[in-house]
């Protein structure tokens, strides 16, 4: 992961800053979301993969209310 010896990284303040910036850049690249920007609530599906309709929601609400 480190292209040079550890002892030479921290001899120079600028080299240490460049090394730290590379570590932060790597962490951001790994941790950031994939950028699709989709909202899971807008894409809700049932078990079969079909989108949930208002009629499906009403049927589920009625089933819970009848318990």
Helices and strands as residue ranges (DSSP letters): H 6-9, H 13-31, H 54-65
